[in-house]
Amino acid sequence: MKRIIAFILTSITLATASLHAERVKGFESHPSGNVLAMTVDSIDYRKDLTRVYGSLTGRPHTSARIDGATLDGMECTDIEGVDLNRYFQWEDEGRIGVEIDFPPAAPKRQGTIVLKTPRGESPIVFSRTGR
């Protein structure tokens, strides 16, 4: 009986958590500047954060740095793939996968991410393709 109750509670918890999280795929990205380019692959909307998955692209064997980022005016709270305020180097393929965390937000069909660098700001406009 205790196992059945534990199973039911676990199922309810998992179902409730899935109601508050939505990973949306299928975005088109348009960098509007020549400082730094990024494509948005998907966005994970959770109750505790909004995580943007994407790829930075650059010229191989050169360096770049990101000092901050905003998503429609909300400051990023964390970034994975590169370190904030530290230079990184593009490898042979000129592509680096990143995950950028922002405060919680409602799902968006379009928006703007602004990457802040020592060479200026690099706005990336993204919009959802399909449904």
Summary of the structure (lengths in Angstrom):
residues: 131
radius of gyration: 17.7
end to end distance: 43.6
largest distance: 63.7
contacts: 353
relative contact order: 0.24
helix: 14%
strand: 50%
